[in-house]
Structure formats: C-alpha cells, structure tokens
C-alpha cells in the first residue's frame, strides 16, 4: 500500500514524500527523534536529518483541494 508521508523537522520545515510504501514509512517512524534519519527511496539512500512526529496519509493528496 502506498501513500504520502509528512515529515516534521526541528527547523519547522515540513517535507512531503508522495507514493511511498507503508513499510518505508514504518522504517522512518522507527528513526523518529534520532539525530539522523535515512531511508532508501527510488534506489537511492536519502538523508532527512532529524525528524519528529510524522503523519501517514494512505491515499494521494489532492493538492488543489487539500486533505
């Protein structure tokens, strides 16, 4: 199952990752609160830095309408 992950960072930036597998989101969630969060996405190792509580949205986000 795929969806959109929303990551909150200490510098108050918000990062959206679309079309991400639920298993990948769960891996990110396990690293939550740590100093360095990384994950393999689209065959590349991506570093997100420190992240705090996140949200999983199971469907695609309709950016014209919102949630």
URNORTA-V792250 format. One record per residue. N is the residue number from 1. RES is the residue in three letters. SS is DSSP state (~ for helix, > for strand, _ for the rest). NEAR is the number of other C-alpha atoms within 10 Angstrom. Layout:
# URNORTA-V792250
((N	RES	SS	NEAR) (N	RES	SS	NEAR))
This chain:
# URNORTA-V792250
((1	UNK	_	9) (2	UNK	>	17) (3	UNK	>	17) (4	UNK	>	20) (5	UNK	>	23) (6	UNK	>	16) (7	UNK	>	23) (8	UNK	>	19) (9	UNK	>	17) (10	UNK	_	11) (11	UNK	_	8) (12	UNK	_	9) (13	UNK	_	9) (14	UNK	>	12) (15	UNK	>	14) (16	UNK	>	13) (17	UNK	>	13) (18	UNK	>	15) (19	UNK	>	15) (20	UNK	>	18) (21	UNK	>	15) (22	UNK	~	17) (23	UNK	~	11) (24	UNK	~	14) (25	UNK	~	21) (26	UNK	~	13) (27	UNK	~	14) (28	UNK	~	18) (29	UNK	~	18) (30	UNK	~	10) (31	UNK	_	16) (32	UNK	_	18) (33	UNK	_	15) (34	UNK	_	11) (35	UNK	_	10) (36	UNK	_	12) (37	UNK	>	18) (38	UNK	>	14) (39	UNK	>	16) (40	UNK	>	11) (41	UNK	>	12) (42	UNK	_	8) (43	UNK	_	7) (44	UNK	>	8) (45	UNK	>	10) (46	UNK	>	12) (47	UNK	>	11) (48	UNK	>	16) (49	UNK	>	13) (50	UNK	_	18) (51	UNK	>	24) (52	UNK	>	13) (53	UNK	>	11) (54	UNK	>	16) (55	UNK	>	13) (56	UNK	>	18) (57	UNK	>	14) (58	UNK	_	15) (59	UNK	_	13) (60	UNK	_	12) (61	UNK	_	14) (62	UNK	>	8) (63	UNK	_	7) (64	UNK	_	6) (65	UNK	_	6) (66	UNK	>	6) (67	UNK	_	9))
